[in-house]
Amino acid sequence: MKEFHIISSGLSILSNAKNAGILPKEVKVVDEDYWKMLLQDPTEINRLKEFVKLAPYKNSAELNTFLRVVKDKNPDDIEVYLFGTKTNSNELCRRVIEAYLKELGFRLYTPIEVSGYFWEARFDEKYAIDEFRKGISELLDRLIYLAKKKKEEGYKVYFNPTGGLKAHVVATALAAFLVDAEVYYMNEEFNEVVFLPPLFYIPKGREVEILRKLNELALFSGKDAEKLYLDAPNEIERLSTYGLITVDQDEFKRIYRIKITAKGKLLNEKLKA
């Protein structure tokens, strides 16, 4: 069966290369000009690739998990999607991993990049925070769309949230739970790959009924919305807390609209299956 692996990439290669003396230890992650210089030099990318090649399990956190999961499988049947932040340091790591995986015969899917935060913060911290939040939201939508598309094409979809910023790890795992895909990561204490069970909240009882009604009608407004809330305040609060619906109030705290979200629609489809 064909497999599609969505991998969140971090900077472990650069950290390990510095510890091994391949890169100068004094260079910081935020030194974007230095990473840009390496990124534009094919010789440097190849040098880092050869470093990874010496001990891929040790020198790359992303490969340490991925290679264990695909061991003894045919690379022709496996497609990889690497994504990361919009920074030169992260792009450098992705280029190195891509080069290594291509040598092994794996196919690479064109990635997107999300806000780098610290790079943008040099110019305007508020703008950086706003872009970071926007980037995480767009990333979640993108991963859900991509995973669903690949499942429809007959792929078994896996998510690997090992690398990257904590927010990216959370978004990656959440997307996997929403589309009912496999999630794996490296448990460093036991040095083993662990597959996570579904952790997303599953509606029950009246919550399911409310979700189905909202899915059919798109939204409740005015008196209908107010009545729905008064009839089932606890259920509405839980569905809202988990982002399955939105509840809008006016300036007097009166409910005037209740609407199902994209996540709610997706989960409703799963509940009907």
Beta strands, then each sheet from edge to edge (+ up, - down):
strand 1: 3-8
strand 2: 78-85
strand 3: 107-109
strand 4: 113-114
strand 5: 156-160
strand 6: 182-187
strand 7: 192-195
strand 8: 219-221
strand 9: 245-249
strand 10: 255-260
sheet 1: 3+ 2+ 1+ 5+ 6+ 7-
sheet 2: 3+ 2+ 4+
sheet 3: 8+ 10- 9+
end
